[in-house]
Amino acid sequence: MRKMTFIIAVLLVLSLNFTVMAQEVVTVEAWSIAADGLAEIIPAFEEETGIKVELKKTENATMKQNLLLSLNAGTGAADVVLMEDFWAPRFLDTGGFVDITDRVEEHYGKFLEFKWDPIEMNGKYYGMPWDIGPVGLFYRRDLFEEAGLESDPEAVAEMLSTWEKYYEVAEKIKSETGTYMLAYGKSNYDNRMFQNMLQQQNLGYFDETGEVLIDHPQVIETAKYINQLWEDDLALDAAEWTTGWYAAIETGEIATVVSGSWLGGFLKGWIAPEHDGVWGVVPLPAWEEGVRTANNGGSSLYITNQAENVDNAFKFIEYALTRNEPQLAMYESQDLFPSLTSTYEADLFEKPDPYFGGQKQRQTFAELAEDITPFYFTTDFDEAATYVSNAFEEIALGAEVEEEFKDAAEKTRRETGRD
């Protein structure tokens, strides 16, 4: 009898231990360089907390599709998931995430303010900010010199201080070298550059109340600027992330690229790794009363309501995103630019970058990051973006800009029910 009692007691203890062990595992799903960055900091987190992290690396589009299915089904999602800011509102609308407002409150002032907008819904916060993509103008020093222009960053920043001046320089570079100033695809393009140009002016497809802005006069004027670049043959017809775009960057067919800070890592890593000293970075040209930057990309970490242990899941998020050391480690290795402002004082931002001709390009982007204004995505961003892309395709074929954008705005209003 005593032996049986002892055996039962042992089994009970083992059962409890297994339960505790099961609760001490946090599952995390992310994609690409974000997953690689997290993989670097997980060992230190596990050692400090005793909590095991199981990381799943998934391709971006696949994860987006599978996550939506898992949220709707109520099963299959990781405890912690990465979501890009532009599609987060639609996913939050499923109700599949944990409200962590009380937990993140103490960290609110540590991050750039605009980063909280995509992770908030109905006054509640469901995620913690991570990376951003402060936008600058990457330019080829050699092509500016070939056109008889100065090429050091300070001079170029002044030379391209407005979009009007940018246009004038584009004409000179084309006439002197035959090179396009930039690439802007006429079809199958998500128009990120156009969105960046709108964000500089505190505009977008929607305002902060969700009202449609696609037919706003300044939105239409900005679209006309893009069209003029096409009409004057200053913009190469090549959409981002296509073979033609890669080739144009690598061979010098374009003189500038408007992009987020993360492009530097892609240039060094695989698009143009042999271009040491060729590229420089300056702030974007400004519109009247507009800022000289925007945001392109960025993501945050969220806890799904399928998490078995929310406390442990939050401990991981808090460790990864609110401390300088892990944030700087992931930035240095994967170009995941932090929105945690305390990191901007680190020595890393003062280091000259040999690839950019010794320019302190990280410092440039840190300064720009402080000026980023919100861009309001809403749950209907995909619909609006589709109608805008369709409008640009028609404009490229000869349609009137104003007519197409007014039509895109009306279609967006009808489909979404927004004003």
N, C-alpha and C positions, 0 to 999 in steps of 0.2 A: 504494500500500500504506500509506504514511504517512498519506494523507488518510483512508483507511478506518479506520485505527487511531485517528486523532484523532476521527472521528465517533463511533466506538464508545465512546471515553472520555467524550466529551461526553454521549452518551445515558446512560451509566452514572452520571455525576454527577447528571444531571437526575433519573434514576430514584431515586437515593438521596435527593435533595432532596425529591421528592414523597413518598417514604416517611416522611421525617422530618416533613414538613408534616402528613401524615395522622396521625402519632402525636401531634402537637402540638394536636389538637382534642379537647376534652372535651364530650361531649353530656350535657345535663342536662334532666330533665323534672320539672315541678312544676305546681301548679294555682293559680288565683285570685291572691290577694294575695301568696302565697309566691313565685310566678313574677314578679309585679310587683316585689317586693322584691329578688329576685336580679338582675333586669334592671338595677336601679340601681347595683349594685356590680360587675357584670361588667366594665365598661370599665376600672376601676381595676385589677382583677385582671389583665386582659389586658395592660395597659401595664406592670405590674410584672413579670410572668412571661414574657410572650411567648407564652403559651398561649391559643389561641382557644377560646371557649365558645359552643356552639350550644344555645340555650335553647328548649325546647318548652313552651308553655303549654297545658294540657289541663284540661278540666272534671273535678272530683274523682271522680265515680262512673265516668266513662269511663276515666280513668287507672287506677283500681283494677282494673277489669275487664281492660283491655288488658295491664296489667303482669303480672297472674296468667297470662294466656295466653302472654305472651312468656317468662316464667320457665319455664313448663312446656315450651314449645317449644324453649327454648335459644337463641332468636334474637329480635331486634326490640326489646330493652330498651335504654334509654339507659345511659350509663356511670354516671351519678349520678341517683338518683331520690329523690323526697320520699315519705315514708310517714307517715301519722298513727299515733300511738302505739298506739291501740286495735286497729288491724288489723295492726300490724307482726309480732306473734308468729306469726300464721298464714302470712304471706308468708315469714318467715325459715325456717319449717319446710319450704319447698320446696327449700332448699339452694342457692338462686340468688344468694347474696350473698358478697362477699369478707370473710374474717375479717381485721379490722383491729385486733385486740386490741393488738398491739405498737405500732401507730402512735398509738393514742389514749391509751395508758397515761400519757404525760406530761401529758395534758390532763384526767385524771380528776377532780382536785380543783378544777377551774375551774368546774364546773357543779353545779347543784342535784342532790343525790344521787339523788333518786327518778327523775330523767330517764334514768338508765342502765338501769333495770329492763326497759323494753320492748324495748331494742335488744340485750339479752344473751340468749343461748341456750346452754345446756350449758357455761357458764363462758367463752364467747367473745363478743366484741363485734363487731357488724356495722355500726354506724353512729355518727354523731356527733350529740349533742343539739342541738336548735335552740330552737324557741319553746315556750312553755307558755301555759296559760290560768288563772292564779291566779283563784280564784272569790271574788267579793264580792257584796254586796247593793246593787243599784242601786235608788234610791228617788226618788219625786217629792216635792220639797219643798213644792209647792203643795198637794198632797192631804193631806200631814201637817198643814200649817197650817190647811187647811179643816176638819180634824177636831179642831182645837184643840190640836195637839201641836207640840212644838218641832221645828225642821227643820234645824238646823245639824248637820254630820256628827258632831261629838263627842257631842252630846246624843242623837242617833239611835243611835249605836253603843252607848251605855249602855242606852238604852230597849229595844233589840233584842238584848241580850247573850246571851239564851238562846232556844231555840225555844219554850219555854213563854211567855216574854214576847212573842215574835213573835205567837203565837196571840192573846194578849190585845189587842195593838195591832190585829191584823186585825179582831177583833170590834168594836173602837171605831171604826175607820175605816169599816167597813161600816155601822154604825148611824148614824154622823154624816154620811156622804157618799153612802152607797149604792154605794161603789166596792169592787170585789174587791181583796183583798190581793195576789193573784198569779194567774197563769194556769198551769194544769196539765191537759194534755189527758187525756181518759179513754180515748182510742183513738189508734192510729197515732202513737204517741209513743215516743221512745227512752229516756225516763226518765233523762235526764242529771242532773236535779236530785236525783232519788232516789239515783243513784250518788254524787253529791257529798255528800249527807247521810251516806251510808255511809262514804265515805272520811274524813270528819271524825272518825269513830269507829274508824278503823283496820280497817274492814270493807270488804266488796265482795261480788261473786258468788263469788269464790274467795279463799283465803288464799295465802301465799307458797309453800306446798307444792303448790298446785293443788287442794286439797280444797274441795268445794262448801260455800258458806256461806249459801245462799239461805234455808234454814230455821233459821238462827241466831236465837235469841230476840230479839236487838236489831235484826236485820234486819226481823223481823216487826213489832216495835214501831214501827220507823220507817215501815213501810208503813201501819200503822194511823194514824199521824199524817197522812199524805197523805189517807187515806180520810176522816178526821175533817174535814179542810178541805173536802172535797167535800160531806160530809153536812151541814155547817153553812153551806153556800153562801158560803164565803169564798174559794174558788178558781174562777176562770172556766174552763170547759171549752174550752181552746184550746191546741193543741200548738205548740211552737216551730216557727218557719219556715213558718207557715201565714198565710193572709190575715187570719184572725181574730186571731192573735197580733200581727201588725204593727199592725192597727187598734187593738187594745187598748192598746198602748204609745203610739201616736201621739195617741189621743183622750183618754187618761186613764181608761180603763176599769179599769186595774189600778194599784196604788200601788207595787209593788216587782217587781223581776226578779232572780232568782238566775242569775248568768251569769259567764263568764270575762271577763277584762279587755278582750278584743277587742270586746265589745259596745259599748264607748265609741266605737270607730271606726265601727261600723255605725249607731249613733244619730246621730252627727254627719254621716255621709256620706249616708244615704238613708232610714233609718227615721223619724227625727224631727229633721231638720237645723235646724228653726226653734225648738227647745227650749232655746236658750241660757239658762243659769241655772236651769233647771227641775229638773235631776237632781243627786243627790248619790250618793256611794258610801261604804259602811261594810263592815266585816268581817261575815261570816255570823254569825247566831246560833249559839251553841255547844250541843252536847249535853253531858251530864255527863262530865267528864274528856276532852272532845273539843276539837279545835282549831277556830279560827274561819275556816277556809278549806278549799279542796280544789283540784282541778285539772280544768279542762274544756277539752279540746282540746290541741293541741300536736303537733309533728311533729319528725322528724329526717331527716338526709340519709344515704343508703346508697350503696355502690358495688356494682353488680351484677357477677357473674362473667363477664359479656359485655363488660366494659370492656377496650379494647385496651391502655390504658396506665394501670394502677392508680396509679402514682406521680403522674401529672398529675391524675388524678381526686381523689386525696387532697389534693393541693396546693390544689385549688379548695375542697374541704370545709373544710380547715384555715383557709384565708383567710376564708371566709364566716362561719364559726361560732366561731372562737376569738379573734377580734380585736374590740376594743370598737367601733372606728369603723364597720365594716360592720354590726355588730349594732345599734348605735344608729341608724344611718341607716335600716335596715329597720323598726325599731320606730317611729321618729318618723313615717315616711311610711305604713306599712301596719298599725300596731298589732300587730306580731309581737313579743310580749313575750319578751325573751331569758331563757334559763336560764343564761347566762354571768354569774356573780354579780358580776364586776368591773364590769359596766356599771351596777350599781345605785348606784355612787358618782358617776355623771355628773351634771352640772348639769341635764340634761333632766328628771330625776326631781324636781327642786326647783321646776320651773316651775309657777306657778298655771295652771289650765286654765279659760279663760273659759266654755266650754260647761258645766262643772260648777260654776259660780258662784264661780270663783276657787279652788276646792279643788285641792290638790296630789294629785290622784288617782293619778298614776303612783307617787308615794312610798307611798301606801296599799297598792297592789298589790305593790310591791317588798318591803315589810315582811311582807305575807301570804305571799309566795312562799317565804320562808325556813321557813315552818311546814308546808308541804305534805308529806303522808305518801304512801307508794306506794299505787297501786291496781293489783292484779294482774289482767291481762287474760287471759292464757293463750291457747293456740291454739283454745280452745272458747268464747271470749267471745260470739260471735254466737249460738250455740245457747242459752246461758244467758240472754242478753238477750231473745231471742225468748220464752222461757218466762216470764220476769218480765213482759214487756209483756202477754202473754196473761193472766197472773194479774191484772194491774191492770184489764184490760178486764172480766174477770169480776167483780171486786170492785166496779167502777163500776155493774154491773148488779144488785148486791145480794148477791153471794157473800161468804162469810166470809174475812177476810184470812188467818188462820192456815192454814186448810184449803187455800187456793189457793197459798200460798207453800210449804207442805210438798209439795204436788203438783208445783209447778214445780221444786223441788229434786230430787225423785225422778226426774222426767223427764230432767233434766240429767244426773244420775248414770247413768241407763240408757243415754242416747245417747252420752255421752262416756267411760264406763267409769271415771269418777273416783269417789273416796270421798265 
